[in-house]
Amino acid sequence: MKIPFDLSAVYTKTYEAPPIDKGEILRYSGACGNVPEIDALTRECLAELDGVLTYKACFRIFDVSADGTMLDLGFTRTDSAALSKNLHGCDRIVVFAATVGIGLDRLIARYSRISPSKALVFQAIGAERIEALCDAFCAEVNELAREKGCSVRPRFSPGYGDLELSLQRDIFSVLDCSRKIGLTLNESLLMSPTKSVTAIIGIMPDD
């Protein structure tokens, strides 16, 4: 069965803040075990982030087909054995971009000058927050797919395996990321805000 979305539309969604996983923040910060100083600094940084983060995603649905490792993604063609394996059996994909906003980048830049340890913790929080947002988005896609008799493949981002990072340009163009969620891409293929993700999710009929 098909996911009944209009293939010509870009959808946007704003999320409530996902639950915080402090263990993941500690892992991203490189802390080994329970370090009271890092734990206290994490609580302080989280308090400072109150009202700063935004949780936004935009996405679009495309038909997908493969000829060996050559993939027609509906908005571009790309040669990737890794993505082809990930999308095996899929007839549609969800292409999405997600970001937690520019406010965190400003705090990281500020504290990089006056408190590198605090900047490190903000970096770790940002990594945990964008992953939590992507997990929330993917869970929603999975739920919708299951309602329609489909299953989903793990999300796959440009730069993974042999999938060219330059695919970012096509994703940004087709999703209109700048206008939809304030996400931009520079000539070096770096995203701003930095705590952002683009990825592809395969949708596979269970029949």
PyMOL commands that set and color helices and strands:
alter all, ss='L'
color gray80, all
select helices_A, chain A and resi 22-29+36-48+81-86+103-114+116-147+167-175+177-181
alter helices_A, ss='H'
color red, helices_A
select strands_A, chain A and resi 11-14+56-63+65-67+70-72+77-79+92-99+150-152+184-185+191-192+196-205
alter strands_A, ss='S'
color yellow, strands_A
deselect
rebuild
show_as cartoon
